[in-house]
């Protein structure tokens, strides 16, 4: 059967180019993300740096590892989804061929082995292409991480020989797993039903599709319900993950939903509009296959980006409501006694390494430490804090137990074991992981600390005079200006993270759309020829295909927005539960950009493929079929 698989690939190569490209890109993404993750986890800062710099680099690489873990998970999800969709569509377009094979004596098992053999060969070939492509993808990802300061200059992904086995295994596994369900379904369809396109062959909503759709819908619904109870960290993580199961659920029901939505798109009048509308209605599998990657693309890119921007905005609004200050002063110098100042909370920030637990349960992690005056901190931030002696308190950034004993190391020395006597409420905006009282950290260790002073004025104080006096210490900003600058910094960081996490994945999903259109056009030559012999010109056939592509693209965008809406519901519920105010920020420029790119790509691909498919004279194609 492997020989027949090889012959089938050679004969129907136009159908399999998209599948081969999908496997190669999937292997490249997985290989690149895995190598970068391991390189970041084992990165050793160069010699000659201060301890504070080494801690900051360690903090950054820890964040990079977490981000790359998300990238790797997203790459595996997208690769599995796009490859399985592409293979399923490829197998569906060969129903007649497989039916003829059954009629001449082929068994169900032989059909399955034929398709699995093709998948095995494509997996090996795709991995062979994906391994060198993965090196280029890794260089691009590493450059982005350096450019956005997630890792220090000089960081590069390190090659490891064992990745060859992983990459070949990934290619074969993704290809075989992607075709497995489609092969099983193709083998179960009766050959006469496949030839006549009746019975099980004509059914697009199988029992497995219904079950998968309902399961993923249930998973998305569960995340939406639980997210508000997860707190700032857990709630954000769950809300950001809603788009994945929601998009898969929508894709599962796409054969029902896409034709319904596509038919209400503006086709225009006349014969071409009627023909495009009929094609959308009748070719439900093809329409759903083209829309599926678009649905995932819109759900992940728009849903996750909007969620990230909304959580950032919620954190800034929370800071504005809870911070009782008029000015923010940057600088290490003491403010001294300034007339008109009621309260000034000077907060010194340091990187640190926290160890808690004992024996096998011992864990160490990088943290952000804030040295504060408890009374001033409570007055400015509206949060009671009890600090004194060697007692410390878990800060608004969370991730630290609210009780017990921890061991803290700061740049320049180890403070030893410290009792944790409480915690301030964790916030959406995050912040320091640990609050320390003044006097606990020696002055020498505080030398490298960065400082912010939140200043509250007395009633009736002259703002201009107070500001001029504070400016002798360092740059002074109004609280609102400082919050806007802080929000801009947070948004910039969020955009950078989303670009690294979703940029290449979004491009991969878009390539999946192109694959589906190319595969669909490769099997429509006879259909186009029949339309032309009934009186349509070549240009009219191409325009009808373009109208159909635009209608399906519009349906995919709408359904993708529906899946993204699940993430936005979770965002509203989470921000309301954590901050008391439901917050939602929609990235309209990104939404418009995604829609424009999708319409442009599908339109150009449809024009090119349909023009190519109508090159031959229609009589030649029809006669060849007979």
N, C-alpha and C positions, 0 to 999 in steps of 0.2 A: 504493500500500500504506500510505502514511502516513495517509491518510483512514480506512482500515480499522483501523489501529492506534489512531487517536483514538477511533473509534466503539467499539472493543473496551474501551478504558479507561473510557469513559463507561458502558458497559453492565455491565461487571464491576468496578465501582469498589471493591466490598467486598473483592475479592481483592487489589487493588493499593494499598490504603491502607497496609498494612504495608511494602510495598516502597518506597513514597514516603517514609514516615517513616524507614526505614533509610537511604536515600540522603541525606535532609536532615540527619540526625544525623551520618552519616559525613562529609559536607562540613563541618559545623560543627566537629567534632573536629579534622579535618585543618587547616582554615583557622586555628582558634584556636592550635593547637600551632605551626604554621609562623610565624605573626605573632609569637608570644611568643618563639620561638627567635631570630628575627632581631632583635627588640627587645633581648633579653638580650645577643646577640653584639655589638651596636653601642652598648650602653649606656655613657654617659659620666657618671662620678660628678659630683655637683654641686660647684661651687667652694667653697672655704673649708675643705676637709677636709685633714687632715694626710696626708703621704705614706703612712704606715702604714695609715690608714683607707682611702685610695684603693686600696692593694694588697689589703687585706682584701675590699673590695667587688669588685675585679677577680677575686679568687679565687672569691668567691661566685657571681658571674655566670658564670664559666667552668664551675663545677659545675652551675649552672642550665642552661646550654646543653647540657651532656652529658645531664642529666636530661630536658630537653625533646626532645632527639634520640630518647631511648628512648620518650617519650610519643608523638612523631610516628610512629615506626615501629610502635608498638603500635596507634595509631589507624588507620593504613593497613591493618595486618593484620586488625584487628577489622572495619573497614568492608568490606574485600574479602570476608572470610569470611561475615559476617552478610548482606550484600547478595546474594552468590552463593547462599547457602543459601535465602534468602527467595525469590529469583527462581526457583530450581530447583523449590522446592515449589509456587510459583504456577503454573509451566508444567505441572508434574505433575498438578495438580488440573484442568487444562483438556485432558486427553488426548482426551476424547470430542469436545469442540468442534473441536480441531485435526484429529481424524480425519474428522469430517464435512466440514470444509473441503477435505481431500484428496479425499474421495469425490465432491464436486461439481466437481472439476476443478483444484483448487489444486495447484501443484507444490511440491516440497520447498524450492526456492529462495524461493517466495512465502511459505511458512510461516516460514522463517528471517527473511525481510525483515519480515514482520508482527511477529514477536517482537522483532526488533532495533529496529523503529520504535517499539514500545511502550516499550522500554528507553530509547531516545533521548528520548522525550517525558517519561518519568518522571525521567530524569537531569536534564533542564533544569528541570523543576518542582521536583525535590528540591533542586537547587542554589539556586533562587530562594528557597526556604524556609530552606535551610541557611546562606546568607550572613548574614541578620540574626540567626539563632539563634547563629551562630558568634561574633558580638559579645558576646552574653550569656555564652556559654561562656568566651570569653577573659577577660571581667571576673571570672568566678568563679575561673578558674585563676590569674589574676594576684593576686587577693585571697588565695588559698591560699598562693601563693609568698611574698607579703609577710607573711602571718600566721605562716608557719613559718620566716621569716627566711632564706629562700634568696636573696632579693633585698632591697635596701634599701627603706625607706618612700619612697613617691613613684614607684616603678616601675610602669609601665602598658604594656600592649601598644600598639604604634603601628600605626595603619591605613596601608595602602599600596594605591594604586589598582590596581596590577597583580594584587593578590590576587583581583580579580573574575574575571579570565581563568583563574587557577589554580583557583578554586572551581568555576566552570562546567565547566572541563575535568575536574576531579576527579569531579564529579557524573556527567557523561556517561560518562567512562571507567569508573568503578566500576559504573554501571548496565549498560553495554554488555558489559563484561567479565564481569559477573555472570550475564548471560543467555546468553552466547555458547555455552557448553558445553551448557546445557539446550536451547537452540534447535536446535543441531546434532543432538542426540539425538532431540528431538521430531520433527524433519523426517525422520529415518531410519526411524522406526517405521512399519510398514505400517498403513494406516487400519483395516482389519478387525481386526487384532491389538489395536489401541488400543480399539476398540469392545467387543471380547470380553474384553479384558484377558488375552490369551494371548501366547505367544512373547516377542519382545523387549520388548513393553509391560509384561509382568508381571515382567521380570527387574530386580531392584533392584541387584544387584552386577554392574555392567558392567565391561568390561576396563579402562576408564580409571579407574574407582574402585579396582580392585585395584592398578593400577600406582601411582596417587597414594598410596594407603595404605601400600604397601610402601616407596615412596621416602621418605615422611616418617618412617616407622618407622625406616628406615635412618639418616636424618639425626639423629633423636633418639638412636639407639644410638651413633652416631659421637661425638656430643657427650658422652655419658656415659663413653665409653671414653677420650676425649682429655682431659677436664676435669682429672683428677688430675695430669696432666703439664703443666698450664698455669701452675703456680705460684699464688700468692695472687691476683694480679690476673686473669690469664687464666682460671684455674680457676673463679673466682667468676663471671666473665662468661659462660663456657660453661654452667655449671650453671644460671644464672638464665635461660638461653635454651632449656633442654631442654623446658619446658612447651609452647612454641609448636608445634614439629613433632610432639611426642607427642600433643597434643590433636587436631591435624589428622589424624594417623594413626588415632586412635580413632574420630573422626567418620567417616572413610572407611569403617570397618567397622561403623558404628553400625546399619545395617539388619540385620546378622546378630546383633549383640551385644545391642541394646536389647530386642528381643522376648524373648530368652532370659532376660535378667536381670529384665525386667518381669514375666514370668510367675511368678517365684518370690516376688514381692512379695505381702503379705497382702491379698487381695481380699475375703476374707470368703466365706461360703457363699451358697447360693441362686442365684436367677436373675440378679440384678444382677452378682454376682461372675463368674458364667460368661459373661455378655454382655461385661463389661469385658475379661476374659481373652481372649475370642475376637476382640474388636476390636484388642487389642494384637497378637495373632498375625497377623491378616489385614492390618491397615493398617500394614505395616512402614515404608513411606515416610513416612507421617504421624508415626509414633512417632519415627523417626530424626530428622525435621526439628524436632520439638519438643525432643528431647534434645540436638541438636547445639550450640545456643548455651549450654546448661547445662554441657555437657562442657567447652567452652572457658572459660566463666566460672569453674568450679571449678578447672580446671587452672592458669589464670593467677593467680587471686587466692590460692588456697590454696598452690599450688606455689611461687610467687615469694615470698609472705610468709613461708612456712616456711623457704625457703632463706635469705632475708635474716636472719631471727631466728637461724637455726642458725649462719651465718657470724659474726654478732655474738657469740653465745655461745662459739663456738670461739676467737675472738680474745681474749675475756676470760679463758677458761681458759688459753690460751697465755701471756698476760701473768702470770697467777697462778703458773704453773709456772716461768717464766723470770725473774721479778723477785724478787731476794733482798733484801727490805727488810721492815722492821717498821712504819715510819711514812711518811706522805707529808705534807710541809709545803708549804703554799701561801704565797707571799710572796717579796719580792725581797731582803729583808735577809739579810746573811751569817749563817750558822748559828754561826760561831765555834767555839770549842773547848767542846764539851758533854760532860761526863763520862758514860761509858757508850756513846758513839757510836763504832762501829767504822769505818763508812764512810758518807759522805753525798755523793750525786751530785746537785749542783744543776744543773738544765738550764733554760737560757733560750731561750724560743721566740720567733721573729720571722717575719713574712711576708717573702717576697723574690721577686725576678723573676730567673729563670735563663735564660741564653742559651748555646746550644752549637751547634757546627757553624759553617761559614763559607759565604759567598756564598749560592747558591740553597738550600743545605742548612741554613741558619741557622734555628733555632727558638727561640722565647721562650715561657716559661710561668710561671705563678705556682707557688711552692713554699713549703713550710714548712721553716724552718731551725732547728736546735738547736745552741746553743753549749754544749759539755760539756767536762768534764775527762776525758780518755780513760781514766785508771786507775780513777777512781771509777765511770765509766759501765760499764766492763768488769766491775768487781766486782759491781755491783748488777744488771746485766742479763745477765751471763754470756756476753758477746760481746766477744772481743778487738777493740780499736780502736787503730789506729796513727794518731795525729794530731800534727802539729807544724809550726811555721813557717806557711806559706801552704797546706799540703796539707789537703785536705778528703776526706771519705768519704761515699759514697752511703748514705743512712739506711734504716731499716726500712720506710719508706713506698714505696720503689722509685721508678720513673719517672725515674731519673737514671743515665746511663752509669757503669759502675764504673771507667772509665779515660778518659784524655784531659784536655781542658782546658775549663772552663766559665767564663762571665762572670756574676758575681753582683751584683745591685743590692739593697741593703737600704734601709729607710726612713732617709733622711738622708744617703745617699751610695752611691757605686759602689765595690765592693771590687776591681773589675778582674778579670783572668783568674786563675783558681785551678786548680791541678792536682788531679785526682781520682785518689787513689792506692789506692782499694779500696772495698769495700762491706760493710756488715753484712748478714746474712740478712734478706730481706724477710719480714714477718710477716702473719698473717691480720688482726691488729688494726690494721695500718697504722702510721702515725706520721710522723715528720719525713722529708722527702726528702733532706736534706743535713745532715751533722754537721760542725761547725766547731770548731777548737781555741780555747781561751781566749786572749785577747790579739790575735786576728785582727780582731775587731770593736771599733772604738773605743767607749769608755765612753759617749759621747754618743749613739751609735746604739743602745746597749743600754738606754737609759733607758725606752723604751716596751715592752721585752720582758716577757712574762709568765714566771713562774718556778714550777717544781716541784722539790722536793728529796726524793729517795728516801733514807731513813735506815735503815741496818742497825745493830743494837745489838750490843754485845759480850756474850759469854756471861755470864749471871748478872747483867746490868745491871738496875737498878730501872726498870721500864717507866713507872711513874707519875711518878717523879722526872724521867726523861729527857723524858717528854711535856710536863711542866710547864715545863721549861727551853726546849724547842723552841717552845712556845706563845708565847713572847715575840717570836718572829720572825713568826709568822703562824698561821692555822688549821692544826691537826694532825688527821690521820685515820689510823686503823689501815689497813694495806694492804688488808685484806679489805673494809672499809667504803668505801675510795676506789674499789676495783675494782667494788663493787656500784653505787656512784653513777655511775661511768663507764659501766657496762653499761646502767644505766637511761637515761643520756643517749644512748648509741648506739641502744638500742631505740626511744627516742622519735624520734630522727632517722630510723631505718629505717621506722617507722610513717608518718611524715610523707611520706617519699619514696614509699612504697607507695600512700598515699592519693592523691597527685597523679598517680602513674603509672597506677594501676589503678582509682581510684575512678570516674571518668567512663567508662572503658572497661568496667568491670564493669556499670555501669548500662546501657550500650549493649547489652551481651550479654544482659542481662535483658529489655530491650525486644525483642530478637530472639526470645526465648522467647514473649513475648506475641504478637508478630506471627504466629508459626507456629500458635499455638492459635487465633487469630482467623481466619486463612486456612483452617485445617482445619475449623473450625465453620461457616464460610460455605458450604462445599460439602457439609455433612452434613444439610441440612434433609430431604431425601428419606429418608435413612437413619433419622433420628429418627422421621419420619412412619411408616415401615414398622414400626418397633418399637412405636409406639403403637397401630397398627391390629391388632397381634397380641395386644393386651391389656395392655400396660404403660401406666401413667399417666405424665403429664408429669413429675411429681416423680421417678418411678423412672428415666426416661430421663436426667434431669439428674444423678441420683446415680450412674448407671452411667458417664456421661461423666466425672464427678468421680473415680471410682475409677480409671478409665483414665488420667486426667491424673496422679494421684498415683503410679501404678505407673511411668509413663514418666519422671516427675520423679525418682523413686527410682533408676531405672536410669541416668538422666543423672548424678546425683550420684555413683553408684558408679563409673561409667566416667570421670567427671572426676577422681575421686580416684585412679583407676588411672593416668591421664595425669600427674597431679601426682606420683605415685610415681616416675616417671622422673626428675624433678628432684631428688627426695629421695635417690635412689640416687646421683646425681651429687654431691650435697652430702656424703653419707657418705664417698664415695671421695675427694673433694677435701680435706675436713678431715682425713681420716686421712693423706693423702699430705703435706700441708703442716705440720700440727701434731703428727702422730704419734698422734692420738686422734680416732676417728670421733665426730662430734657431730651431733645432730639435735634440734631444738626444734620441736614442733608447736603451732601456735596454736589450741588446742581451742576457745576462745570464738569465734574467727573461723569455724572449721569449722561449729560449731553455728549461728552466725548466718547463714552462707550457706545452710545447709540449711533453716533456718526461713524465711528470706526467699523462697527458691525455692519451697518448698511452699506458702507463703501466696499468692505471686503467681500461680502456676499454678492453685491451687485457686480463687481468686477469679475469674481470667480464664475458667476453664472453666465456673464457675457462671453468670457473666454471659452468655458467648457461647452456651452450650447453652440457657439460659432464653430468650434472644432468638430462637434458631433454632427453638424449639418454640412460638412464639407462635401461629402459624396452625394452623387445624384440619388434622389429617393428611390427611383426605379431599381437601381443597382442593389440597394440595401434590401428592398422587398423581394427581389428575385433571388438574392443570395439566401434569404431565409427559407424560401420555398424549396 
